[in-house]
Amino acid sequence: MISASMAIQAQLFITCLSEHFYPGVLEKMTALLERLGVELIFPEEQTCCGQPFYNSGFQNQARDLAEKWLNAFGRSPAPVVSPSGSCVEMVRHQYPRLFKEGTQQHALAQDLSQRTFELTEFLVHQLKIIDVGATFPHTVTYHASCHYLRGLGLRSEAQQLLRAVRGLELAPMQDEEVCCGFGGVFSVIFPEVSQAMMESKVQNILNSGAEAVVACDAGCLMNIGGGLRKAGSAVRAMHIIEILASQG
Amino acid sequence: MSETPTHIEFGEYSRRVPPNIPAAVQQATARFLEHRQARVDEMPQWEDLRQAASDLRLHTLLHLDTYLEKLESRVSAAGGVVHWARDAAEACEIVLEIARAHKVRRAVKVKSMATEEIGLNQALAAAGIQALETDLGEFIIQLAGTGPSHIVAPAVHLTKEEIAALFSEKLGVQAPADPVQLTEIAHAALREKFLEADMGISGGNFLVAETGTLVIVTNEGNGRMCTTLPDLHVAVVGIDKVIPDWESLAVLLKLLARSATGVKISTYTSFISGPRAVEGEGGPREFHLVLLDNGRSRLLQDPLGRETLKCIRCGCCLNVCPVYKNVGGFAYGWFISGPVGAIFSPQILGVEAARQLPFASTLCGACADVCPVKIPIPEILLHLRQRVVEGDEFGGPAVARVVQVGAKTAALAFGTPWLYRLGARLLPWLSAPAQRQGWLAALPPPANRWTKVRPFPAFAARFRQWWKGRHPRKQP
């Protein structure tokens, strides 16, 4: 499709969770994409895609935020890239549902839904790059975030990128595809069940023997990272971008 | 537990789960899934079958009236009697009337979710009719005095040690904690009962309209014993169980047992088309089919919600659900639990009665991946969440005013860029005193529900300033 040597533009969709809690991930994503020859645009008026409201049943509020998001990113024809499987899933699958067919907003939603990508799928399927020139000589284990895996159907992209990282050893994790228990509002509506699920995930991570667990979604990382810290573990919860941007 | 609930407190029930239940459930469901995966791996046409099943189930629902009428006509032609029950109370009354007319004192039952749904055992007991469960799992929970905690394996929450203790206590026998011996004890207890019973009660897995055939799928012989030994057989079946023809049945039977427990087909599949056709032949003299609506036809109006009725009760969604596997079936407050319970109960009982259930999920989607009839469970959960908070044609909002106001305020803050950006700048400063090494150990309510369980990451927004430093002249 588009080779890395051709100048390609992309709009940065930084997401509310990454903006507030993982600024380093955003900085590394920017640096990585620019190093790979992507010309980045950052629409300043972006805030949140509205998923927390949508998932809580507040679809009217979600629709308002979706409209604003579509206006922010609809101005440029460039594809949109984001470090979050769940936010991309929201735009790709839920946005078209929020607007009545035949309306301008629906058309805009359809348009953006086709050109909004999660970072790993952008690298693998749009830039056609698997080896990003990273070095990370550690053992890591992979947690497959639910919206990333089942929502977007990304079953091998993260693993392909990780296997191309120099020095990296990928250790298998039991129940890699089982939900970590975050679920957005679920974590505060049913905290005990969320805890039980998180603790299972943490135990599986510890059993893998890896030095770090890697995922593609900030929500999972907040949950798992917090759980690892509570367990007194030195295992780091990392976003895949941190590994892909690592040079040793 | 199988009385119609008026208020399902999933949160409270999930906090009171006996500690041994999750482990027992996880052990049993892991086996079911392992076997299921082996079956799926053997079948390259698995996805085609799922799509075919989904299509035929939806087609049937969209023409339910036609197929129900055809079914009635075929069952009647075969000598069966068809009854139409609007709701649980009417269904129980119909069964009681039949029982009274035949002076029934003892009934034997095949496992039936529909009879749990209507609370039939309680209604029979109140009328002085003993109804004995003959499916091993149902026999066990009947002794324990509870409802089922899983669609396919009602006693999945009990270990063999607990079952042995139960048998010892209730049956007055020496019961070792060995599955084979426990089964033998149950069979011995049940053997005479089949012969003594005046009536056999069953549900049905499918109703084939083409020939008026009731299909019952079991792994034990009790299905046949209950429906052929007594002179009277009464089946209670939801109207959503009707399917057009035997070709459809073939598709669904290929999926059902494999999805449920990972066997290619169950040990017994019984096809019952009316009462005995010839005198001297085996089988009951009378066959009654009670078709149960209980809110299903109302559900047909909702283009998304009606997909719930495609369910063939395989239980696979329960087996993959991490929420179900951590709380067990009772937390869902009714006879049906797990992901399908979380969508069925609020739609049948109303969102007021079951308003927490649509939220009893992380929307992980594991259920939708395995459902043999491709019910879009996460989509329906989201749809129901909207009904809970915003109300719909069935009722007004079912959340507290304060939550609504909170959400609207938050949406305003998120949706006003300068306000959002101000918050991004202020929160790191405001929370600085409380943060240690990049974490906040405690947050004020309601966010303390997070920090009770694990620390929260520190607020650290700085990207916009960093971007401006890196690209001083970039414009959106």
Interface residues (C-beta under 8 A of the other chain):
Chain A: I14 C16 E19 H20 F21 Y22 P23 L26 E27 T30 L40 I41 F42 P43 E44 E45 Q46 T47 C48 G50 F53 Y54 N55 S56 G57 F58 Q59 N60 Q61 D64 L65 K68 A72 R75 S76 Q94 C146 H147 R150 G151 E177 V178 C179 G181 F182 G183 G184 V185 F186 S187 V188 I189 F190 P191 E192 V193 S194 Q195 A196 M197 M198 S200 M222 N223 G225 G226 G227 R229 K230
Chain B: F10 G11 S14 R15 P22 P322 V323 N326 V327 Q356 P358 F359 A360 S361 T362 L363 C364 G365 A366 A368 D369 L382 R385 Q386 R387 V388 V389 E390 V399 A407 K408 A410 A411 F414 G415 T416 P417 Y420 A424 L427 W439 P446 A447 R449 W450 K452 V453 R454 P455 F456 P457 A458 F459 A460 A461 R462 F463 R464 W466 W467 R470 H471 K474 P476
